[in-house]
Amino acid sequence: MSDFQRISPDTAAQLLDADACVVDIRDPQSYQAGHISGAQRLDNDNVQQFVATADRQQPLVVCCYHGNSSQQAAAWLAGIGFSQVYSLDGGFELWQQQFPALVSRG
């Protein structure tokens, strides 16, 4: 796949159950306040290391605040060779409403 797909929180939860990787592109304070359990925060300082070491065949879910910024990041990741990239519609805000038990803090 050379592009990404937009997915619902329900579909993202299914992918997480199937061992997908989740990356969160929000600012450090927002991430610390709450993020999808198991998510790795990506920013300009660590994205190149992530790209160099990540399994590009593993499903990758990109999360932001509301599902807008994650689309650009997902398109970029798909464009550089990640094969299964997904943008979380509704972002973390919708995720935490639907899956509060799957939110970590700190």
Secondary structure as UniProt FT lines:
FT   STRAND          4..7
FT   HELIX           9..17
FT   TURN            18..19
FT   STRAND          21..24
FT   HELIX           28..33
FT   STRAND          35..36
FT   TURN            37..38
FT   STRAND          40..41
FT   TURN            44..46
FT   HELIX           47..53
FT   TURN            56..57
FT   STRAND          60..63
FT   HELIX           69..79
FT   TURN            80..81
FT   STRAND          85..88
FT   TURN            89..90
FT   HELIX           91..98
FT   HELIX           100..102
FT   STRAND          103..104
//
